[in-house]
Amino acid sequence: MQYTTKFRFSALFTALLAFNASAQEIDLHGWHHKDPSEGIYGVGTEKAYELLKDRKPSKVVVAILDSGVDTDHEDLKDNIWVNEDEIAGNGIDDDKNGYIDDVHGWNFLGNADGVNLDEANLELTRIYRKLAPKFGEVKSKKEVAKEDQADYQLFKEVEAEILKALNESGPEYAQIDGFLKVYNTADSTAKAALGKNYSPGDVIAWKPQTDDEALYQSILAGLAQDPSFSKSGLEEYHAYLEDKIEYHYNPNFVDREVLGDDYEQVEQHYYGNNDVSAPHNDHGTHVAGIVGAVRNNKLGMNGICANVQLMVVRTVPNGDEFDKDVANAIRYAVDNGADIINMSFGKAYSPQSSAVYEAIKHAEAKGVLLVHGAGNDAANIDKVENYPNPFYTDGTEQCKTWLSIGASAYSGDEKLVGVFSNYGKKNLDLFAPGVQIYSAKPDDTYEFADGTSMAAPVVSGVAALIKSYFPEISGVELRELLIESSNKYPKLKVLMPDPNYKQSKSTKFGKLSNSAGVVNAYNAAMLALSRYGK
């Protein structure tokens, strides 16, 4: 699933209020480009460019494995990858790579007729649906054959998770749904009485003529005094809960039928279509902007890497990604020239992980750097499963061109770590800015967003920046360089991430990753100059 930060509504309000109180005098637009020497704990983008100004850069290809990207966005279109060996729109596989008209990348979530998959289950729901015919009526594990015990245990595990999620989300959705209907009626009534652009002052001065109007005035006046409330926020959370109930945790919703493929055949590579700007592309557009929005064009915001081509590989639906698609997306990116692959998604179960690991091995063998957001569950990924990951199935080795990324904030104090960010002393490699990151959204818009989904493309952007000026650097060397050059804060006391957004425990920053570092482009450029600057 795409790593967007999802809270209980009240917890989101609390977190935002605390954040706004501390950040009220700071302009956070583009803060991740600043350097800690400026008092803002970004990555030093501008300092890096100043340091490298006498060197000539080359183009770097970064594959965005995500929900799709608005390739016509005003701030992205000039940096979208173009497959120069493919003739657009002629219905022929000109470059003989198996994908027809893949001019800007490929969409593994569509069919040849142009129909695209959007909503999807979580992986645990797919597992439940697959195992339910065999174990749904079983009363006790005593009834299960020895060779089926592991599958039965898995079935009961995912069944419990689904029931828990639905039991929590159902009543909450009903409450939010009811409140949203009342709010919409109150809003419509106020617009009729006060005009469509009414203000909080107008609401307070409103002279209700009926009991209903008096009720609506009371509701709107109360909300007007709550700085954490917004209609868009309420609607977004309503949609999130609805998706959980209707799609994510609903075993009766079969999510892949539209593609017409056999999901179990992971060796099948050639399916999908070239519609890389398919539905639900807001997440991928935001990620792409962080890496490579056109710099200094007086539009929106600046990406980190100026000399970048953004290859779009649509891989992630509104739900959990499919292992088959992830494996094929990695292979597509590698085989079509990607230097770096950004993966801002993940999940807790991966039944076809072996196919993904084979694709990761392929990327490693070709020297491609893989950058993965660690997730937004405030969880220790040393102890919980988090897929995809760099640990090959046999357990004897791991990918040497993989970076796992947590989210940091602008403040170099106890609030340095994002409240939602996953962490891990062994398995998390680096932190990077991932709190209140301003980037592109579809239809030439821009928005702030939180998540390791944002932190990963910061690292991908820094990696691409360095690669563009030092093209001879290998994937292994690039990974090591970014870790070694990161700003180290091993003894800094920070608040622990908390799944309930009520941070009360603190720890040393060095205990949350294996590097104790936050990525820094300026430091990386300095180190690269010393090693490869001939």
C-alpha positions as CSV (number, residue, x, y, z in Angstrom):
1,M,0.0,0.0,0.0
2,Q,1.2,3.5,-0.6
3,Y,2.8,4.9,2.4
4,T,0.5,7.8,3.2
5,T,0.1,8.7,6.8
6,K,-3.4,7.6,8.1
7,F,-4.5,8.6,11.5
8,R,-7.6,8.3,13.6
9,F,-9.2,11.6,13.0
10,S,-8.8,12.9,16.6
11,A,-5.2,11.8,16.7
12,L,-4.5,13.7,13.4
13,F,-6.0,16.8,14.9
14,T,-3.8,16.5,18.0
15,A,-0.7,15.9,16.0
16,L,-1.4,18.8,13.6
17,L,-2.1,21.2,16.4
18,A,1.2,20.3,18.2
19,F,3.1,20.6,14.9
20,N,1.5,23.9,13.9
21,A,2.2,25.4,17.4
22,S,5.9,24.7,17.0
23,A,6.1,25.7,13.3
24,Q,3.9,28.7,13.2
25,E,6.7,31.1,12.3
26,I,8.5,28.9,9.9
27,D,7.8,28.7,6.2
28,L,7.9,25.0,5.4
29,H,7.7,25.3,1.6
30,G,10.8,23.6,0.4
31,W,12.3,23.2,3.9
32,H,13.8,19.9,2.9
33,H,16.3,21.7,0.6
34,K,17.8,23.7,3.4
35,D,20.9,22.6,5.4
36,P,21.2,22.1,9.2
37,S,23.7,25.0,9.2
38,E,20.7,27.2,8.5
39,G,18.8,25.8,11.5
40,I,16.5,23.7,9.4
41,Y,17.4,20.0,9.1
42,G,17.0,19.5,5.4
43,V,19.5,17.9,3.0
44,G,21.5,21.0,1.8
45,T,20.4,20.8,-1.8
46,E,21.4,24.3,-2.8
47,K,24.8,24.1,-1.1
48,A,25.4,20.9,-3.0
49,Y,24.7,22.6,-6.3
50,E,27.0,25.5,-5.4
51,L,29.8,23.1,-4.6
52,L,29.4,21.2,-7.9
53,K,28.8,24.2,-10.1
54,D,32.1,23.7,-12.1
55,R,31.3,20.1,-13.0
56,K,29.1,19.1,-16.0
57,P,26.2,16.8,-15.1
58,S,24.7,14.0,-17.1
59,K,21.2,12.6,-17.1
60,V,20.1,10.1,-14.5
61,V,17.0,7.9,-14.8
62,V,14.9,7.4,-11.7
63,A,12.0,4.9,-11.9
64,I,8.9,5.9,-9.8
65,L,7.2,2.7,-8.9
66,D,4.0,4.0,-7.5
67,S,0.3,4.8,-8.2
68,G,1.1,6.6,-11.5
69,V,2.2,10.1,-12.3
70,D,0.5,13.1,-13.9
71,T,2.9,13.3,-16.8
72,D,1.3,16.5,-18.1
73,H,1.9,18.4,-14.8
74,E,3.4,21.8,-15.5
75,D,6.3,21.1,-13.1
76,L,7.1,17.5,-14.2
77,K,6.4,17.1,-17.9
78,D,9.8,18.4,-19.0
79,N,11.6,15.8,-16.8
80,I,9.4,12.8,-17.7
81,W,11.4,9.9,-19.2
82,V,10.9,9.3,-22.9
83,N,11.6,5.9,-24.4
84,E,13.4,7.2,-27.6
85,D,13.2,3.7,-29.2
86,E,9.4,3.7,-29.1
87,I,7.1,5.5,-31.5
88,A,4.2,6.9,-29.6
89,G,0.7,5.7,-30.5
90,N,1.5,3.4,-33.4
91,G,0.4,0.2,-31.6
92,I,3.8,-1.5,-32.3
93,D,6.5,-2.7,-29.9
94,D,9.2,-0.8,-31.7
95,D,12.0,-1.5,-29.3
96,K,11.0,-5.2,-28.9
97,N,11.0,-5.0,-25.1
98,G,7.6,-6.7,-24.9
99,Y,5.6,-3.5,-24.1
100,I,3.7,-1.7,-26.7
101,D,3.9,2.2,-26.8
102,D,5.7,2.4,-23.5
103,V,6.8,5.9,-24.2
104,H,6.9,7.1,-20.5
105,G,7.0,3.8,-18.7
106,W,4.4,1.1,-18.1
107,N,1.2,0.4,-16.2
108,F,1.0,-3.1,-14.7
109,L,-2.4,-2.3,-13.3
110,G,-4.4,-2.2,-16.5
111,N,-5.4,-4.4,-19.4
112,A,-4.9,-4.2,-23.1
113,D,-8.4,-2.6,-23.6
114,G,-7.3,0.4,-21.5
115,V,-9.3,-0.5,-18.4
116,N,-7.3,0.2,-15.2
117,L,-7.4,-1.3,-11.7
118,D,-7.8,1.3,-8.9
119,E,-9.3,-0.1,-5.7
120,A,-7.7,-3.3,-4.2
121,N,-7.7,-5.5,-1.2
122,L,-5.0,-5.6,1.4
123,E,-2.8,-8.7,1.0
124,L,-4.2,-10.3,4.2
125,T,-7.7,-10.1,2.7
126,R,-6.5,-11.9,-0.4
127,I,-4.9,-14.6,1.8
128,Y,-8.1,-15.0,3.7
129,R,-10.2,-15.3,0.5
130,K,-7.8,-18.0,-0.8
131,L,-7.7,-20.0,2.4
132,A,-11.4,-19.6,3.5
133,P,-12.8,-22.4,1.3
134,K,-10.4,-24.8,3.1
135,F,-10.5,-23.6,6.6
136,G,-13.6,-21.4,6.9
137,E,-15.7,-24.1,8.6
138,V,-12.9,-25.6,10.7
139,K,-13.7,-25.4,14.4
140,S,-10.4,-26.4,15.9
141,K,-6.8,-26.9,14.8
142,K,-7.2,-30.5,15.9
143,E,-9.3,-31.0,12.7
144,V,-6.4,-29.8,10.5
145,A,-3.8,-32.2,9.0
146,K,-0.2,-31.7,10.1
147,E,0.9,-30.5,6.7
148,D,-1.8,-27.8,6.7
149,Q,-1.1,-26.4,10.2
150,A,1.0,-23.5,9.0
151,D,-1.7,-22.4,6.5
152,Y,-4.4,-22.8,9.1
153,Q,-2.5,-20.6,11.5
154,L,-2.0,-18.0,8.8
155,F,-5.7,-18.1,8.0
156,K,-6.7,-17.5,11.7
157,E,-4.2,-14.7,11.9
158,V,-5.5,-12.8,9.0
159,E,-9.1,-13.5,9.9
160,A,-8.5,-12.0,13.3
161,E,-6.9,-8.9,11.7
162,I,-9.8,-8.4,9.3
163,L,-12.4,-8.7,12.1
164,K,-10.5,-6.3,14.3
165,A,-10.2,-3.7,11.5
166,L,-13.9,-4.0,10.5
167,N,-15.1,-3.9,14.1
168,E,-13.1,-0.7,14.6
169,S,-13.8,1.0,11.3
170,G,-17.5,0.2,10.9
171,P,-18.7,2.2,13.9
172,E,-16.2,4.9,13.2
173,Y,-17.4,5.2,9.6
174,A,-21.0,5.4,10.7
175,Q,-20.1,8.2,13.1
176,I,-18.1,10.1,10.5
177,D,-20.7,9.5,7.8
178,G,-23.5,10.8,10.0
179,F,-21.5,13.9,11.0
180,L,-20.5,14.6,7.4
181,K,-24.2,14.5,6.3
182,V,-25.2,16.9,9.1
183,Y,-22.2,19.2,8.3
184,N,-23.2,19.3,4.6
185,T,-26.7,20.2,5.5
186,A,-25.5,22.9,7.9
187,D,-23.1,24.2,5.2
188,S,-25.9,24.3,2.6
189,T,-28.3,26.1,4.9
190,A,-25.7,28.7,5.9
191,K,-24.8,29.3,2.2
192,A,-28.5,29.9,1.5
193,A,-28.8,32.3,4.4
194,L,-25.4,34.0,4.3
195,G,-24.0,33.6,0.8
196,K,-21.7,30.9,-0.5
197,N,-18.5,32.6,0.8
198,Y,-19.7,33.1,4.3
199,S,-17.1,33.7,7.0
200,P,-16.8,32.5,10.6
201,G,-17.9,36.1,11.6
202,D,-21.0,35.7,9.5
203,V,-21.9,32.5,11.2
204,I,-21.6,34.1,14.6
205,A,-23.7,37.1,13.6
206,W,-26.3,34.9,11.9
207,K,-29.9,35.3,13.2
208,P,-31.5,31.8,12.9
209,Q,-35.1,31.8,11.9
210,T,-35.8,28.2,12.8
211,D,-34.7,25.6,15.3
212,D,-32.9,23.7,12.6
213,E,-31.0,26.9,11.6
214,A,-30.1,27.4,15.3
215,L,-28.7,23.9,15.4
216,Y,-26.6,24.4,12.3
217,Q,-25.3,27.7,13.5
218,S,-24.2,26.1,16.7
219,I,-22.4,23.3,14.8
220,L,-20.6,25.7,12.3
221,A,-19.7,28.2,15.0
222,G,-18.1,25.5,17.1
223,L,-16.1,24.2,14.1
224,A,-15.0,27.7,13.2
225,Q,-13.2,27.9,16.5
226,D,-11.4,24.6,16.0
227,P,-8.2,25.3,14.0
228,S,-7.8,21.5,13.3
229,F,-11.0,21.2,11.4
230,S,-11.4,21.3,7.6
231,K,-14.1,20.0,5.4
232,S,-11.5,18.5,3.0
233,G,-9.8,16.7,6.0
234,L,-13.2,15.3,7.1
235,E,-14.0,14.1,3.6
236,E,-10.6,12.5,3.1
237,Y,-10.9,10.6,6.3
238,H,-14.5,9.6,5.4
239,A,-13.2,8.2,2.1
240,Y,-10.3,6.4,3.8
241,L,-12.7,4.6,6.1
242,E,-15.0,3.8,3.3
243,D,-12.2,2.3,1.3
244,K,-11.2,0.1,4.3
245,I,-14.7,-1.3,4.6
246,E,-15.6,-1.6,0.9
247,Y,-12.3,-2.7,-0.6
248,H,-9.2,-3.2,1.7
249,Y,-10.8,-5.6,4.2
250,N,-13.7,-6.9,2.2
251,P,-13.1,-10.6,1.0
252,N,-16.1,-10.3,-1.2
253,F,-14.5,-7.7,-3.3
254,V,-12.2,-9.5,-5.8
255,D,-9.7,-7.0,-6.9
256,R,-7.8,-8.3,-9.9
257,E,-10.4,-9.7,-12.3
258,V,-10.2,-6.6,-14.6
259,L,-6.6,-7.5,-15.5
260,G,-7.5,-10.8,-17.0
261,D,-4.2,-12.4,-16.0
262,D,-3.3,-15.4,-13.8
263,Y,-1.9,-13.8,-10.7
264,E,-0.3,-17.1,-9.7
265,Q,1.8,-17.1,-12.8
266,V,4.6,-14.8,-11.6
267,E,6.7,-15.7,-14.6
268,Q,4.2,-13.8,-16.8
269,H,5.8,-10.5,-17.6
270,Y,3.9,-9.0,-20.5
271,Y,0.5,-7.6,-19.5
272,G,-0.9,-4.1,-18.7
273,N,-1.0,-1.0,-20.8
274,N,0.9,2.3,-21.3
275,D,-1.5,4.5,-19.3
276,V,1.0,5.6,-16.6
277,S,-1.3,8.5,-15.6
278,A,-4.1,6.2,-14.6
279,P,-6.6,6.9,-11.7
280,H,-5.4,7.6,-8.2
281,N,-2.1,9.1,-9.3
282,D,-1.9,11.8,-6.6
283,H,0.6,9.8,-4.5
284,G,2.9,9.0,-7.3
285,T,2.8,12.6,-8.6
286,H,3.8,13.9,-5.2
287,V,6.7,11.4,-5.0
288,A,7.9,12.3,-8.5
289,G,7.9,16.0,-7.7
290,I,10.2,15.5,-4.7
291,V,12.7,13.7,-6.9
292,G,12.6,15.7,-10.0
293,A,10.2,18.6,-10.4
294,V,11.8,21.1,-12.8
295,R,14.1,23.3,-10.8
296,N,14.1,27.1,-10.9
297,N,11.3,27.5,-13.4
298,K,9.2,29.8,-11.1
299,L,6.5,27.1,-10.9
300,G,5.3,25.3,-7.7
301,M,8.4,23.8,-6.2
302,N,11.9,22.5,-6.9
303,G,12.8,18.8,-7.2
304,I,16.1,17.7,-5.8
305,C,17.8,16.5,-9.0
306,A,17.9,18.8,-11.9
307,N,19.3,16.4,-14.5
308,V,16.8,13.6,-14.1
309,Q,14.4,11.6,-16.2
310,L,11.4,10.2,-14.3
311,M,10.4,6.8,-15.6
312,V,6.8,6.0,-14.5
313,V,5.9,2.4,-13.6
314,R,2.4,2.1,-12.2
315,T,2.6,-0.6,-9.6
316,V,0.4,0.4,-6.6
317,P,-3.4,0.5,-6.4
318,N,-5.6,1.9,-3.7
319,G,-4.8,-1.1,-1.5
320,D,-1.9,-3.4,-1.3
321,E,0.4,-3.9,-4.3
322,F,0.6,-7.4,-5.9
323,D,4.0,-9.2,-5.6
324,K,3.8,-10.1,-9.3
325,D,3.5,-6.5,-10.3
326,V,6.3,-5.4,-8.0
327,A,8.6,-8.0,-9.4
328,N,7.7,-7.0,-13.0
329,A,8.0,-3.3,-12.3
330,I,11.5,-3.7,-10.9
331,R,12.5,-5.7,-13.9
332,Y,11.0,-3.3,-16.3
333,A,12.8,-0.4,-14.7
334,V,16.1,-2.2,-14.7
335,D,15.9,-3.5,-18.2
336,N,14.9,-0.1,-19.6
337,G,17.7,1.9,-18.1
338,A,16.8,3.1,-14.6
339,D,19.8,4.0,-12.4
340,I,17.7,4.4,-9.3
341,I,14.3,2.9,-8.3
342,N,12.0,4.6,-5.8
343,M,9.5,2.5,-3.9
344,S,7.2,4.4,-1.6
345,F,5.0,1.4,-0.7
346,G,4.9,-1.7,1.4
347,K,2.8,-4.3,3.2
348,A,2.9,-6.9,6.0
349,Y,2.4,-10.1,3.9
350,S,4.1,-11.2,0.7
351,P,3.0,-14.6,-0.4
352,Q,5.0,-14.4,-3.7
353,S,8.0,-12.7,-2.2
354,S,10.4,-15.1,-4.0
355,A,9.5,-13.5,-7.3
356,V,10.2,-10.0,-5.8
357,Y,13.5,-11.2,-4.4
358,E,14.6,-12.5,-7.8
359,A,13.8,-9.1,-9.3
360,I,15.8,-7.4,-6.6
361,K,18.7,-9.7,-7.3
362,H,18.4,-8.7,-10.9
363,A,18.5,-5.0,-10.0
364,E,21.5,-5.5,-7.7
365,A,23.4,-7.4,-10.4
366,K,22.9,-4.4,-12.8
367,G,24.1,-1.9,-10.2
368,V,20.7,-0.2,-9.7
369,L,20.1,1.5,-6.3
370,L,16.7,0.6,-4.7
371,V,15.3,3.1,-2.3
372,H,12.4,2.0,-0.1
373,G,10.2,3.9,2.3
374,A,10.2,2.0,5.6
375,G,6.5,2.6,6.5
376,N,4.3,4.7,8.7
377,D,3.2,2.4,11.5
378,A,5.6,3.7,14.1
379,A,6.9,0.1,14.2
380,N,10.3,-1.5,14.7
381,I,11.0,-3.2,11.4
382,D,13.6,-5.3,13.1
383,K,10.7,-7.1,14.7
384,V,7.8,-6.9,12.3
385,E,7.5,-8.0,8.7
386,N,7.7,-5.2,6.1
387,Y,7.7,-6.1,2.4
388,P,9.5,-5.6,0.1
389,N,12.8,-5.8,1.9
390,P,16.4,-6.6,1.0
391,F,16.7,-10.0,2.8
392,Y,16.7,-12.7,0.2
393,T,14.6,-15.8,0.8
394,D,17.4,-18.1,1.8
395,G,18.5,-15.8,4.6
396,T,22.2,-16.0,3.7
397,E,22.6,-12.6,2.1
398,Q,20.9,-9.3,1.4
399,C,20.8,-6.8,-1.4
400,K,23.8,-4.5,-1.3
401,T,22.2,-1.7,-3.4
402,W,19.1,-1.3,-1.1
403,L,18.3,1.6,1.2
404,S,15.5,1.6,3.8
405,I,14.4,5.1,4.7
406,G,12.6,6.6,7.8
407,A,11.1,10.1,8.0
408,S,12.6,13.0,9.8
409,A,11.3,16.5,10.5
410,Y,12.8,20.0,10.1
411,S,13.7,20.4,13.8
412,G,17.0,19.2,15.1
413,D,15.7,18.6,18.6
414,E,13.6,15.9,20.3
415,K,11.1,16.1,17.4
416,L,13.6,15.1,14.7
417,V,11.9,11.8,14.0
418,G,8.4,11.7,12.4
419,V,5.8,10.6,14.9
420,F,4.6,8.0,12.4
421,S,7.9,6.7,11.1
422,N,9.0,3.1,11.2
423,Y,12.5,2.5,12.6
424,G,15.0,-0.2,13.2
425,K,18.5,-0.4,14.7
426,K,19.4,-3.1,12.2
427,N,17.1,-2.8,9.2
428,L,16.6,1.0,8.8
429,D,19.5,2.6,6.9
430,L,18.8,6.3,6.9
431,F,16.4,9.0,7.9
432,A,15.4,11.8,5.5
433,P,12.9,14.7,5.5
434,G,9.4,13.2,5.4
435,V,7.2,15.6,7.5
436,Q,5.3,18.4,5.8
437,I,6.9,18.1,2.4
438,Y,5.5,20.3,-0.3
439,S,5.3,18.8,-3.7
440,A,3.3,18.4,-6.9
441,K,-0.2,17.0,-7.1
442,P,-2.3,16.2,-10.2
443,D,-3.7,19.0,-12.4
444,D,-0.9,21.5,-11.8
445,T,-1.6,21.7,-8.1
446,Y,0.7,21.3,-5.0
447,E,0.3,20.1,-1.5
448,F,2.0,19.3,1.8
449,A,2.2,15.6,2.7
450,D,3.8,13.4,5.4
451,G,5.2,9.9,5.3
452,T,8.2,7.8,4.6
453,S,6.7,8.0,1.1
454,M,8.1,11.5,1.0
455,A,11.4,10.6,2.7
456,A,12.3,7.9,0.2
457,P,12.1,10.2,-2.8
458,V,14.2,12.7,-1.0
459,V,17.0,10.1,-0.8
460,S,16.3,9.0,-4.4
461,G,16.7,12.7,-5.4
462,V,19.9,13.1,-3.5
463,A,21.3,9.8,-5.0
464,A,20.3,11.0,-8.5
465,L,22.0,14.4,-7.9
466,I,25.3,12.7,-6.9
467,K,25.0,10.1,-9.8
468,S,24.4,12.9,-12.3
469,Y,27.8,14.5,-11.4
470,F,29.6,11.3,-10.8
471,P,28.2,8.9,-13.4
472,E,30.9,6.3,-12.8
473,I,29.8,5.6,-9.2
474,S,28.3,2.2,-8.8
475,G,25.1,1.3,-6.9
476,V,27.0,-0.2,-4.0
477,E,29.3,2.8,-3.8
478,L,26.4,5.2,-4.0
479,R,24.6,3.5,-1.1
480,E,27.7,3.5,1.0
481,L,28.4,7.2,0.2
482,L,25.0,8.3,1.2
483,I,25.2,6.5,4.5
484,E,28.8,7.6,5.3
485,S,28.1,11.2,4.5
486,S,24.9,11.5,6.4
487,N,24.7,13.9,9.3
488,K,25.2,11.8,12.4
489,Y,23.2,12.3,15.6
490,P,23.9,9.1,17.6
491,K,23.4,10.6,21.1
492,L,20.6,13.1,20.3
493,K,17.6,12.4,22.6
494,V,14.4,12.1,20.4
495,L,10.8,11.2,21.0
496,M,10.0,7.7,19.9
497,P,7.5,7.2,17.1
498,D,4.1,6.3,18.5
499,P,1.2,4.5,16.7
500,N,-1.2,6.5,18.8
501,Y,0.5,9.8,18.2
502,K,1.0,10.4,21.9
503,Q,4.8,10.5,22.2
504,S,5.9,10.1,25.8
505,K,9.0,7.9,25.5
506,S,12.4,9.1,24.3
507,T,15.5,7.3,23.1
508,K,18.8,8.1,21.4
509,F,18.5,8.8,17.7
510,G,21.3,6.3,17.1
511,K,19.0,3.4,18.3
512,L,16.5,4.0,15.5
513,S,18.7,3.2,12.5
514,N,22.0,1.5,11.7
515,S,23.6,4.7,10.6
516,A,22.3,7.2,13.2
517,G,22.2,9.5,10.2
518,V,20.0,11.9,8.2
519,V,20.9,12.1,4.5
520,N,22.7,15.2,3.3
521,A,23.3,16.2,-0.3
522,Y,26.1,18.7,0.5
523,N,28.0,16.2,2.6
524,A,27.5,13.6,-0.1
525,A,28.8,15.9,-2.8
526,M,31.9,16.8,-0.7
527,L,32.7,13.1,-0.1
528,A,32.1,12.3,-3.8
529,L,34.4,15.0,-4.9
530,S,37.2,13.7,-2.6
531,R,36.7,10.1,-4.0
532,Y,35.7,10.6,-7.6
533,G,36.5,14.2,-8.4
534,K,39.2,13.8,-10.9
